[in-house]
Amino acid sequence: MIAEYLLPVNNEIVDFKNKLSPLAIGKAITIYGDDQSNLKGFDIALIGLSESRKSSEVNKKYIDINSFRKEFYSLFCGDWNVNIIDMGDVINGEDISDTYFALKTINESLLEKNIISFFIGGTQDLTFPLYQAFAKKGDYVNLTSIDNKFDFGQIKKDFDSSSYMSKIIMEKDNKLSHYCNLGFQTFLNSQEEIDLLEKLQFESHRLGKINKKIDLIEPSLRYTNLLSIDFRSVKASELNFIHNYPNGFESSEICSIARYAGMSDRISCVGVFEVFQNSISSALLAQAVWYFIEGFSLRIIEDPKSENFKGKSYHMDLENHQIKFYQSDISQKWWFELIEENSNKLIDVSLYPCGHEDYLEACNDDISDKLLLSLKRNLI
């Protein structure tokens, strides 16, 4: 039973919920209790976190999850039919390893029930136990972080919120298939970390590139199982200068990212970490969660290789590589397939999400960064 790891939503929030407008999202949210122990019929589960013992920050007050709840519950429902349950907050263990075990167990249970888990609060090292839940199933994991840093840190036995990625890649039975960073800032990352990312053939997109065309991130999120968001990736001025990173995503951009994440039919777990306490942070986080739910309501499961696929395909020879592009008539999404007899199947799919720009570059006999990375990972 996962209930033993959870502190129920307190009576103050229940009373607050009962006084809301009938059209508020809080009225449509179910509070986790004995009657919902089997979790049947729910699509998204909200879980609060307060664990911060591995924080790399000093003297920072992390978000009060109930302040987020009040902001989120007060928003109005969108035009959707999504069943949401608030499961309360994870109880911090006597040792941090106990908290990790609780998170892993909760996420395992929700994955088995095909419920999307949305964890809010705490520090980004908590990504590790969420990853472990996927790995325990034996599945290879595609992890994406929204972060101004890569968080590899120093490769060492111990780790914290700034080096959790080193812990993941050094695991004995590593199940990390692919890692993608969205929004990194070069001057915040050491050359050693940048070189390591390239050596491991992982994917990254600089903040400036995404600022110019934010829909470039959609294919990467479509390929993701686990999404980890460092809220410090939102620039300081958007959050009333609660942190000291002057560059970052704008409020509208983090909401757009959340909406794209919700639309991804592979994302089944999201964690939003490093949220510091102030009213602006709670309000923006609430809106980002709202946009994720809206995106979820718009999910379309499409398989370009299915007989029922409605779209077009384009076959081309690009620098001695056979590549087939697919475009959906319904969603306008794009995919590409590497057609190689000697393809080294290291990952769980042979079909990769991409954008229209990748196809246009191929038409001009050029290989985009996304295609080039896929060729390196599969053919070299």
KEKE-3310 file (N, C-alpha, C; in steps of 0.2 Angstrom, whole numbers, plus 5000, padded with zeros to 4 digits):
npx = (5004:5003:4999:5004:5016:5012:5006:4991:4980:4978:4965:4963:4965:4955:4944:4945:4944:4931:4924:4926:4922:4909:4914:4928:4944:4948:4936:4934:4944:4949:4951:4964:4960:4953:4943:4948:4958:4962:4964:4957:4952:4958:4968:4978:4990:4993:5007:5014:5030:5043:5056:5073:5086:5097:5100:5109:5108:5110:5102:5089:5072:5060:5046:5030:5019:5005:5002:5004:4993:4982:4983:4982:4970:4961:4960:4951:4942:4948:4942:4940:4941:4947:4953:4958:4968:4973:4985:4991:5005:5022:5029:5043:5057:5066:5080:5087:5087:5076:5066:5069:5066:5052:5047:5051:5043:5030:5030:5032:5020:5010:5014:5011:4998:4995:4994:4998:5011:5013:5025:5028:5039:5052:5070:5081:5088:5079:5074:5081:5076:5064:5067:5073:5061:5056:5067:5067:5057:5063:5063:5070:5075:5070:5075:5072:5077:5072:5082:5095:5107:5118:5119:5128:5139:5153:5159:5155:5154:5144:5130:5121:5108:5114:5121:5114:5113:5125:5125:5115:5120:5131:5126:5126:5117:5113:5099:5097:5092:5092:5096:5091:5093:5085:5087:5099:5113:5127:5138:5136:5140:5153:5167:5170:5159:5151:5159:5157:5143:5143:5151:5144:5134:5122:5108:5106:5099:5102:5097:5095:5092:5080:5072:5071:5063:5051:5044:5053:5056:5046:5047:5057:5051:5041:5048:5050:5050:5052:5051:5060:5060:5069:5065:5072:5076:5067:5068:5075:5068:5055:5050:5050:5063:5067:5078:5095:5097:5098:5095:5084:5069:5054:5038:5027:5034:5038:5025:5021:5030:5026:5013:5017:5023:5012:5005:5013:5013:5021:5026:5026:5028:5032:5042:5043:5055:5065:5058:5056:5050:5037:5024:5022:5029:5021:5009:5013:5018:5006:4999:5007:5005:4992:4992:4999:4989:4980:4987:4988:4974:4973:4980:4986:4987:4998:5004:5015:5019:5008:4994:4983:4987:4985:4992:5007:5022:5040:5053:5071:5088:5101:5117:5122:5114:5098:5083:5067:5054:5040:5024:5010:4993:4984:4989:5000:5012:5029:5040:5055:5063:5077:5083:5092:5101:5111:5108:5111:5102:5100:5091:5074:5065:5063:5059:5059:5054:5053:5055:5047:5057:5068:5066:5065:5079:5085:5080:5087:5099:5106:5111:5102:5105:5098:5095:5108:5113:5105:5110:5123:5121:5116:5122:5135)
npy = (4994:5011:5021:5022:5029:5042:5058:5064:5076:5091:5097:5110:5113:5105:5111:5124:5120:5116:5128:5134:5140:5132:5129:5129:5121:5115:5109:5099:5090:5075:5070:5060:5045:5032:5027:5028:5019:5010:5017:5018:5023:5036:5049:5058:5060:5070:5074:5080:5086:5088:5086:5090:5088:5085:5097:5108:5122:5136:5141:5143:5144:5132:5129:5130:5117:5118:5131:5131:5123:5130:5140:5133:5125:5135:5140:5140:5126:5119:5115:5100:5083:5076:5066:5069:5067:5071:5066:5070:5073:5067:5058:5062:5052:5045:5043:5050:5040:5033:5041:5042:5028:5028:5037:5030:5018:5023:5029:5018:5010:5019:5019:5006:5006:5015:5028:5045:5052:5067:5075:5088:5100:5100:5094:5093:5081:5071:5066:5055:5043:5042:5039:5027:5019:5017:5010:4998:4991:4986:4993:5003:5020:5036:5051:5068:5085:5100:5113:5124:5119:5105:5096:5085:5086:5081:5065:5054:5044:5049:5060:5075:5088:5094:5085:5074:5067:5061:5051:5043:5039:5032:5020:5003:4994:5001:5009:5020:5026:5037:5055:5071:5088:5103:5120:5124:5134:5140:5146:5142:5129:5117:5114:5101:5094:5097:5091:5078:5076:5076:5065:5054:5055:5062:5073:5091:5107:5124:5138:5150:5146:5139:5150:5157:5149:5140:5129:5120:5111:5102:5089:5082:5081:5073:5061:5057:5049:5052:5067:5080:5095:5109:5123:5134:5137:5146:5163:5175:5187:5184:5178:5186:5189:5178:5169:5169:5169:5178:5175:5165:5155:5163:5166:5163:5154:5143:5138:5135:5124:5115:5112:5106:5095:5089:5085:5075:5058:5049:5053:5049:5052:5067:5078:5093:5103:5112:5124:5139:5147:5159:5170:5172:5161:5151:5154:5154:5141:5134:5137:5132:5118:5118:5120:5108:5099:5103:5100:5086:5082:5084:5074:5063:5047:5041:5031:5030:5019:5011:5003:5011:5024:5041:5050:5056:5050:5051:5046:5046:5047:5051:5057:5044:5037:5029:5036:5038:5049:5054:5062:5068:5069:5073:5078:5086:5082:5076:5062:5052:5038:5027:5018:5005:4990:4986:4992:4996:4991:4999:5005:5007:5010:5012:5022:5040:5055:5071:5087:5099:5106:5098:5089:5098:5102:5090:5089:5098:5092:5091:5087:5087:5092:5084:5072:5069:5065:5054:5045:5044:5037:5025:5019:5019)
npz = (5000:4995:5003:5015:5014:5012:5017:5020:5011:5020:5032:5031:5017:5012:5016:5010:4997:4997:4997:4985:4968:4959:4946:4947:4946:4957:4962:4954:4957:4965:4982:4988:4997:5008:5000:4987:4986:4976:4965:4953:4937:4936:4929:4930:4944:4957:4968:4982:4987:5000:5002:5005:5008:5001:4995:4984:4986:4998:5012:5007:5005:5002:4992:4999:4998:5000:4997:4984:4980:4984:4974:4962:4963:4963:4950:4934:4926:4911:4894:4895:4899:4911:4923:4939:4953:4970:4979:4991:5001:5000:5014:5022:5025:5039:5035:5020:5010:5013:5009:4996:4993:4995:4985:4974:4975:4975:4962:4954:4957:4952:4938:4934:4935:4924:4927:4926:4935:4944:4952:4964:4970:4982:4979:4965:4965:4967:4956:4953:4961:4954:4941:4944:4946:4933:4928:4936:4930:4920:4908:4895:4898:4893:4897:4900:4904:4910:4911:4917:4918:4916:4926:4929:4937:4948:4945:4957:4972:4981:4979:4975:4973:4962:4955:4951:4939:4936:4945:4940:4927:4931:4937:4940:4933:4921:4914:4906:4891:4883:4885:4887:4887:4889:4887:4892:4898:4892:4899:4912:4913:4915:4904:4904:4908:4896:4886:4891:4889:4875:4872:4877:4868:4870:4870:4868:4869:4867:4878:4871:4858:4859:4864:4852:4844:4850:4848:4843:4853:4854:4847:4855:4868:4864:4864:4876:4892:4906:4914:4920:4929:4933:4942:4943:4930:4925:4922:4934:4935:4932:4943:4953:4957:4965:4964:4958:4944:4930:4917:4907:4905:4900:4908:4900:4891:4899:4902:4889:4887:4897:4891:4879:4884:4891:4880:4874:4871:4877:4889:4906:4919:4928:4936:4946:4952:4964:4967:4974:4989:4986:4982:4968:4962:4966:4959:4946:4944:4946:4935:4925:4928:4925:4911:4907:4909:4900:4888:4890:4888:4875:4869:4856:4850:4838:4826:4814:4806:4806:4798:4799:4799:4795:4784:4776:4767:4765:4755:4756:4750:4759:4760:4758:4767:4770:4773:4779:4780:4789:4789:4798:4794:4803:4815:4811:4814:4813:4809:4808:4800:4801:4789:4788:4785:4794:4806:4822:4835:4848:4856:4861:4850:4833:4826:4825:4833:4825:4818:4806:4801:4801:4790:4780:4779:4776:4763:4757:4756:4768:4784:4799:4816:4824:4816:4814:4826:4829:4819:4823:4836:4832:4821:4822)
capx = (5000:5007:4996:5009:5021:5009:5003:4985:4979:4975:4958:4962:4964:4949:4939:4946:4941:4923:4921:4927:4916:4908:4918:4935:4947:4948:4930:4934:4949:4947:4956:4965:4958:4952:4938:4951:4964:4964:4965:4954:4948:4961:4972:4984:4990:4997:5010:5018:5037:5047:5063:5078:5092:5102:5100:5115:5107:5111:5097:5083:5065:5057:5039:5024:5014:4998:5001:5003:4987:4977:4983:4980:4963:4957:4960:4945:4944:4948:4937:4943:4938:4953:4952:4964:4968:4978:4987:4994:5013:5027:5032:5051:5060:5072:5086:5085:5086:5069:5062:5070:5062:5045:5046:5051:5037:5024:5030:5031:5013:5006:5016:5008:4991:4994:4992:5003:5012:5016:5028:5029:5042:5059:5076:5081:5090:5073:5073:5085:5071:5059:5071:5073:5055:5056:5072:5065:5052:5067:5062:5075:5072:5072:5074:5073:5077:5072:5087:5100:5113:5117:5119:5132:5144:5158:5157:5158:5149:5139:5128:5116:5104:5117:5125:5110:5114:5131:5122:5111:5124:5136:5122:5128:5113:5110:5093:5096:5093:5093:5095:5090:5093:5082:5087:5105:5116:5134:5143:5134:5142:5160:5168:5171:5152:5149:5162:5154:5137:5144:5154:5138:5129:5116:5105:5105:5097:5103:5091:5094:5089:5073:5069:5069:5058:5050:5041:5058:5057:5041:5049:5061:5047:5037:5052:5052:5046:5052:5053:5062:5060:5072:5061:5077:5077:5063:5073:5073:5063:5048:5049:5051:5070:5068:5084:5100:5099:5095:5093:5080:5063:5049:5033:5023:5037:5037:5018:5021:5034:5021:5008:5020:5024:5006:5003:5017:5010:5026:5028:5021:5030:5034:5044:5045:5059:5069:5053:5057:5043:5034:5017:5023:5031:5016:5005:5016:5018:4999:4997:5010:5002:4985:4994:5001:4983:4976:4990:4986:4968:4974:4985:4984:4992:4999:5009:5016:5020:5002:4989:4978:4990:4983:4998:5011:5029:5044:5059:5076:5095:5105:5124:5122:5109:5091:5079:5060:5050:5032:5020:5003:4988:4979:4992:5005:5019:5034:5044:5059:5065:5083:5082:5099:5101:5115:5107:5112:5096:5102:5086:5068:5061:5067:5055:5061:5050:5057:5051:5047:5064:5073:5064:5067:5086:5086:5078:5093:5105:5110:5109:5101:5108:5094:5097:5115:5114:5102:5115:5129:5119:5113:5125:5142)
capy = (5000:5017:5026:5023:5034:5048:5062:5066:5083:5093:5099:5117:5113:5102:5117:5129:5117:5116:5134:5136:5141:5125:5129:5129:5115:5111:5106:5093:5086:5070:5070:5053:5042:5025:5026:5028:5016:5006:5023:5016:5028:5042:5050:5061:5060:5076:5072:5085:5084:5093:5083:5095:5087:5085:5103:5112:5128:5137:5146:5144:5141:5129:5130:5127:5114:5120:5138:5129:5120:5135:5144:5128:5124:5141:5141:5137:5120:5120:5111:5094:5078:5073:5064:5071:5065:5074:5061:5072:5074:5061:5058:5062:5047:5046:5044:5052:5034:5031:5045:5039:5022:5030:5040:5024:5014:5027:5030:5011:5009:5023:5017:5000:5008:5019:5035:5050:5055:5074:5077:5095:5102:5097:5096:5089:5074:5066:5063:5048:5037:5042:5035:5020:5016:5015:5005:4992:4988:4983:4997:5008:5026:5042:5057:5075:5090:5108:5115:5129:5116:5098:5092:5079:5087:5077:5058:5052:5039:5053:5065:5080:5090:5097:5080:5068:5064:5057:5045:5039:5036:5027:5015:4997:4991:5007:5009:5026:5025:5044:5060:5077:5094:5109:5126:5125:5140:5137:5148:5139:5122:5116:5111:5094:5092:5098:5086:5071:5075:5074:5058:5050:5056:5064:5079:5097:5113:5130:5143:5155:5143:5138:5156:5159:5145:5136:5123:5115:5106:5097:5082:5080:5079:5067:5055:5057:5045:5055:5074:5083:5102:5113:5129:5139:5138:5152:5168:5178:5193:5182:5175:5192:5188:5173:5166:5174:5168:5183:5173:5159:5155:5167:5163:5160:5149:5137:5136:5131:5118:5111:5110:5101:5089:5085:5082:5069:5052:5044:5055:5046:5055:5073:5081:5100:5104:5118:5129:5143:5150:5166:5169:5172:5155:5146:5155:5151:5133:5132:5138:5127:5112:5118:5119:5101:5095:5104:5096:5079:5082:5084:5068:5059:5042:5040:5026:5031:5013:5007:5004:5016:5031:5046:5055:5055:5047:5053:5042:5049:5045:5057:5055:5036:5034:5028:5039:5039:5054:5053:5068:5066:5074:5075:5083:5089:5080:5073:5057:5049:5032:5025:5011:5002:4983:4984:4996:4993:4993:5000:5009:5003:5011:5013:5028:5045:5061:5076:5093:5100:5109:5092:5087:5103:5102:5084:5091:5102:5088:5093:5083:5092:5090:5078:5066:5067:5062:5047:5041:5042:5032:5019:5016:5020)
capz = (5000:4995:5007:5021:5012:5010:5021:5017:5011:5026:5032:5028:5010:5010:5018:5005:4991:4997:4996:4978:4963:4956:4940:4948:4945:4964:4963:4950:4959:4970:4987:4990:5003:5008:4994:4981:4987:4970:4960:4947:4933:4937:4923:4933:4951:4960:4974:4985:4990:5003:5004:5002:5012:4996:4991:4983:4988:5005:5015:5002:5008:4997:4991:5003:4993:5001:4994:4977:4980:4984:4968:4957:4964:4961:4943:4931:4922:4904:4890:4895:4903:4914:4930:4943:4961:4974:4984:4997:5001:5002:5020:5022:5029:5044:5031:5014:5006:5014:5005:4989:4992:4995:4979:4969:4976:4973:4955:4952:4957:4947:4931:4933:4934:4919:4929:4926:4941:4944:4958:4964:4976:4984:4975:4959:4966:4968:4949:4953:4962:4949:4936:4947:4945:4926:4927:4939:4926:4914:4902:4894:4899:4890:4902:4898:4910:4908:4916:4914:4919:4915:4933:4930:4943:4948:4946:4964:4975:4984:4975:4977:4968:4956:4952:4951:4932:4937:4949:4935:4922:4934:4939:4937:4928:4918:4909:4903:4884:4880:4890:4883:4891:4886:4890:4896:4897:4891:4904:4919:4913:4914:4898:4906:4907:4889:4883:4893:4885:4868:4872:4878:4862:4872:4866:4871:4866:4871:4879:4865:4852:4861:4864:4845:4841:4856:4846:4842:4859:4854:4846:4861:4873:4862:4864:4883:4897:4912:4913:4926:4928:4938:4941:4942:4923:4924:4924:4940:4935:4931:4949:4958:4959:4971:4963:4955:4937:4926:4910:4908:4901:4902:4911:4895:4888:4904:4901:4883:4888:4900:4887:4874:4888:4892:4873:4873:4873:4881:4896:4911:4925:4928:4943:4946:4958:4965:4967:4980:4991:4985:4979:4961:4960:4967:4954:4939:4944:4946:4928:4921:4929:4921:4904:4906:4909:4894:4883:4890:4885:4867:4866:4850:4849:4831:4824:4806:4803:4806:4792:4800:4800:4790:4783:4770:4769:4760:4756:4752:4751:4762:4762:4758:4772:4768:4778:4777:4784:4789:4791:4800:4791:4808:4820:4807:4817:4809:4812:4803:4801:4798:4785:4788:4787:4799:4811:4829:4839:4855:4860:4860:4845:4827:4823:4829:4832:4822:4816:4799:4799:4799:4784:4775:4779:4772:4756:4754:4756:4774:4790:4805:4822:4827:4812:4815:4833:4828:4815:4828:4841:4829:4815:4823)
cpx = (5004:5005:5001:5014:5019:5006:4997:4984:4976:4968:4958:4961:4958:4943:4939:4943:4934:4920:4922:4921:4915:4912:4925:4938:4947:4942:4930:4940:4947:4953:4958:4963:4956:4948:4942:4958:4966:4965:4962:4951:4952:4967:4979:4984:4995:5000:5015:5025:5040:5054:5068:5085:5098:5103:5107:5114:5108:5105:5092:5077:5061:5049:5034:5019:5007:4997:5000:4996:4981:4977:4980:4972:4958:4956:4953:4947:4944:4942:4940:4939:4943:4951:4958:4963:4974:4979:4990:5002:5016:5030:5040:5053:5065:5078:5083:5084:5079:5065:5062:5066:5055:5043:5046:5045:5031:5024:5029:5023:5009:5008:5012:5000:4989:4992:4998:5005:5016:5018:5030:5033:5049:5064:5076:5084:5085:5071:5076:5080:5066:5061:5071:5067:5054:5061:5071:5061:5056:5067:5068:5071:5074:5070:5076:5073:5076:5076:5092:5107:5112:5117:5122:5137:5150:5156:5160:5152:5143:5136:5123:5112:5107:5121:5121:5111:5120:5129:5119:5115:5129:5132:5125:5124:5109:5105:5092:5097:5095:5092:5095:5089:5090:5083:5094:5109:5124:5139:5141:5136:5149:5161:5169:5164:5149:5152:5159:5147:5138:5147:5149:5133:5122:5114:5104:5103:5098:5097:5090:5090:5082:5069:5067:5063:5056:5047:5046:5059:5052:5043:5053:5057:5042:5041:5054:5048:5046:5055:5054:5063:5063:5068:5065:5078:5072:5067:5070:5068:5056:5046:5050:5058:5071:5075:5089:5102:5095:5092:5089:5074:5058:5043:5029:5027:5037:5030:5018:5024:5029:5016:5011:5021:5018:5004:5007:5014:5014:5027:5023:5023:5034:5036:5046:5048:5062:5064:5054:5050:5042:5028:5017:5025:5025:5011:5007:5016:5011:4997:5000:5007:4995:4987:4996:4994:4979:4980:4988:4979:4968:4978:4982:4989:4992:5005:5010:5017:5013:4998:4984:4980:4988:4988:5002:5018:5033:5051:5065:5083:5099:5112:5124:5118:5102:5087:5072:5057:5043:5029:5013:4999:4984:4983:4998:5012:5023:5038:5050:5062:5072:5082:5089:5098:5105:5114:5107:5107:5097:5096:5079:5063:5066:5064:5056:5056:5055:5052:5051:5054:5069:5072:5066:5075:5088:5085:5084:5100:5109:5107:5108:5104:5104:5095:5104:5117:5111:5107:5121:5127:5117:5118:5133:5145)
cpy = (5006:5022:5027:5028:5041:5052:5065:5074:5085:5096:5106:5118:5110:5108:5122:5126:5117:5122:5137:5137:5134:5124:5128:5122:5111:5107:5099:5088:5081:5070:5062:5051:5035:5023:5025:5024:5012:5011:5021:5022:5035:5043:5053:5061:5066:5073:5078:5082:5090:5091:5088:5094:5086:5091:5106:5119:5130:5143:5148:5140:5138:5130:5126:5124:5116:5127:5136:5127:5125:5139:5139:5127:5129:5143:5137:5131:5122:5115:5104:5089:5073:5072:5065:5069:5068:5069:5063:5073:5068:5063:5058:5056:5049:5047:5046:5046:5032:5035:5043:5033:5023:5032:5034:5020:5017:5027:5023:5009:5013:5021:5011:5001:5013:5026:5039:5053:5062:5076:5084:5096:5098:5098:5091:5082:5069:5063:5056:5042:5037:5038:5028:5016:5013:5009:4998:4988:4984:4987:5002:5015:5032:5048:5064:5080:5096:5111:5120:5125:5108:5093:5086:5080:5083:5070:5055:5047:5043:5058:5070:5082:5093:5092:5073:5064:5059:5050:5040:5035:5031:5021:5008:4994:4997:5006:5015:5026:5032:5049:5067:5083:5100:5115:5128:5131:5138:5139:5146:5131:5121:5113:5103:5091:5092:5092:5079:5070:5073:5067:5053:5050:5057:5071:5085:5103:5119:5134:5147:5152:5142:5145:5159:5155:5139:5129:5118:5110:5101:5090:5078:5077:5073:5061:5054:5053:5049:5062:5077:5091:5106:5120:5135:5141:5144:5158:5172:5183:5190:5179:5180:5191:5184:5169:5171:5172:5173:5181:5166:5160:5160:5163:5159:5154:5142:5134:5132:5125:5113:5108:5105:5095:5085:5082:5076:5062:5047:5046:5052:5048:5062:5075:5088:5102:5111:5124:5133:5146:5157:5165:5169:5165:5150:5147:5153:5144:5131:5132:5133:5120:5112:5117:5112:5097:5096:5100:5089:5078:5081:5079:5064:5053:5040:5036:5027:5024:5008:5008:5009:5023:5035:5051:5053:5053:5050:5049:5045:5046:5051:5055:5047:5033:5034:5031:5040:5044:5053:5060:5066:5072:5077:5080:5087:5087:5076:5068:5055:5042:5030:5018:5009:4995:4982:4989:4993:4995:4993:5003:5005:5005:5013:5020:5034:5052:5066:5082:5094:5103:5103:5089:5092:5103:5096:5085:5095:5099:5089:5089:5087:5088:5084:5072:5064:5063:5055:5043:5039:5036:5025:5015:5016:5014)
cpz = (5000:5000:5013:5020:5011:5016:5018:5016:5017:5026:5030:5021:5008:5011:5012:4998:4991:4996:4989:4974:4961:4949:4941:4948:4951:4965:4960:4952:4965:4975:4989:4997:5003:5002:4988:4981:4980:4964:4953:4944:4933:4931:4926:4941:4953:4967:4976:4988:4994:5005:5001:5006:5007:4992:4990:4985:4996:5007:5010:5005:5002:4997:4996:4998:4994:4998:4986:4976:4979:4977:4962:4958:4962:4954:4940:4927:4915:4900:4890:4899:4906:4921:4934:4950:4964:4979:4990:4996:5004:5009:5020:5027:5034:5040:5024:5009:5007:5010:4998:4988:4991:4988:4973:4969:4974:4965:4952:4952:4952:4940:4930:4932:4928:4921:4929:4932:4940:4951:4958:4971:4977:4979:4970:4959:4966:4961:4949:4955:4957:4943:4938:4946:4938:4926:4930:4935:4920:4908:4902:4895:4895:4895:4899:4904:4907:4913:4913:4915:4918:4921:4933:4936:4943:4949:4952:4967:4978:4979:4978:4971:4961:4952:4951:4944:4933:4940:4944:4930:4924:4937:4936:4932:4925:4913:4906:4895:4881:4886:4885:4888:4886:4890:4894:4893:4897:4897:4911:4919:4911:4907:4898:4905:4900:4885:4884:4889:4878:4867:4872:4873:4865:4869:4870:4867:4870:4872:4873:4859:4853:4861:4857:4842:4846:4854:4844:4847:4858:4853:4852:4866:4871:4863:4871:4887:4904:4911:4920:4925:4934:4937:4941:4935:4921:4926:4930:4940:4934:4938:4955:4961:4965:4970:4960:4948:4933:4920:4911:4904:4904:4905:4905:4891:4893:4903:4895:4883:4891:4896:4882:4878:4889:4885:4871:4875:4876:4888:4901:4918:4924:4935:4942:4952:4958:4964:4974:4982:4990:4981:4971:4958:4961:4961:4947:4939:4943:4938:4924:4922:4925:4913:4902:4905:4902:4888:4884:4887:4878:4865:4861:4849:4841:4830:4816:4803:4803:4800:4793:4800:4794:4789:4777:4772:4763:4761:4752:4754:4753:4764:4763:4764:4769:4774:4775:4782:4784:4792:4792:4797:4797:4813:4817:4810:4812:4813:4806:4805:4798:4795:4784:4790:4793:4805:4818:4834:4846:4859:4857:4854:4839:4823:4828:4828:4829:4821:4808:4796:4797:4792:4778:4774:4775:4765:4753:4755:4762:4779:4796:4811:4825:4823:4813:4821:4833:4824:4819:4833:4838:4824:4816:4828)
residu = (MET:ILE:ALA:GLU:TYR:LEU:LEU:PRO:VAL:ASN:ASN:GLU:ILE:VAL:ASP:PHE:LYS:ASN:LYS:LEU:SER:PRO:LEU:ALA:ILE:GLY:LYS:ALA:ILE:THR:ILE:TYR:GLY:ASP:ASP:GLN:SER:ASN:LEU:LYS:GLY:PHE:ASP:ILE:ALA:LEU:ILE:GLY:LEU:SER:GLU:SER:ARG:LYS:SER:SER:GLU:VAL:ASN:LYS:LYS:TYR:ILE:ASP:ILE:ASN:SER:PHE:ARG:LYS:GLU:PHE:TYR:SER:LEU:PHE:CYS:GLY:ASP:TRP:ASN:VAL:ASN:ILE:ILE:ASP:MET:GLY:ASP:VAL:ILE:ASN:GLY:GLU:ASP:ILE:SER:ASP:THR:TYR:PHE:ALA:LEU:LYS:THR:ILE:ASN:GLU:SER:LEU:LEU:GLU:LYS:ASN:ILE:ILE:SER:PHE:PHE:ILE:GLY:GLY:THR:GLN:ASP:LEU:THR:PHE:PRO:LEU:TYR:GLN:ALA:PHE:ALA:LYS:LYS:GLY:ASP:TYR:VAL:ASN:LEU:THR:SER:ILE:ASP:ASN:LYS:PHE:ASP:PHE:GLY:GLN:ILE:LYS:LYS:ASP:PHE:ASP:SER:SER:SER:TYR:MET:SER:LYS:ILE:ILE:MET:GLU:LYS:ASP:ASN:LYS:LEU:SER:HIS:TYR:CYS:ASN:LEU:GLY:PHE:GLN:THR:PHE:LEU:ASN:SER:GLN:GLU:GLU:ILE:ASP:LEU:LEU:GLU:LYS:LEU:GLN:PHE:GLU:SER:HIS:ARG:LEU:GLY:LYS:ILE:ASN:LYS:LYS:ILE:ASP:LEU:ILE:GLU:PRO:SER:LEU:ARG:TYR:THR:ASN:LEU:LEU:SER:ILE:ASP:PHE:ARG:SER:VAL:LYS:ALA:SER:GLU:LEU:ASN:PHE:ILE:HIS:ASN:TYR:PRO:ASN:GLY:PHE:GLU:SER:SER:GLU:ILE:CYS:SER:ILE:ALA:ARG:TYR:ALA:GLY:MET:SER:ASP:ARG:ILE:SER:CYS:VAL:GLY:VAL:PHE:GLU:VAL:PHE:GLN:ASN:SER:ILE:SER:SER:ALA:LEU:LEU:ALA:GLN:ALA:VAL:TRP:TYR:PHE:ILE:GLU:GLY:PHE:SER:LEU:ARG:ILE:ILE:GLU:ASP:PRO:LYS:SER:GLU:ASN:PHE:LYS:GLY:LYS:SER:TYR:HIS:MET:ASP:LEU:GLU:ASN:HIS:GLN:ILE:LYS:PHE:TYR:GLN:SER:ASP:ILE:SER:GLN:LYS:TRP:TRP:PHE:GLU:LEU:ILE:GLU:GLU:ASN:SER:ASN:LYS:LEU:ILE:ASP:VAL:SER:LEU:TYR:PRO:CYS:GLY:HIS:GLU:ASP:TYR:LEU:GLU:ALA:CYS:ASN:ASP:ASP:ILE:SER:ASP:LYS:LEU:LEU:LEU:SER:LEU:LYS:ARG:ASN:LEU:ILE)
# end
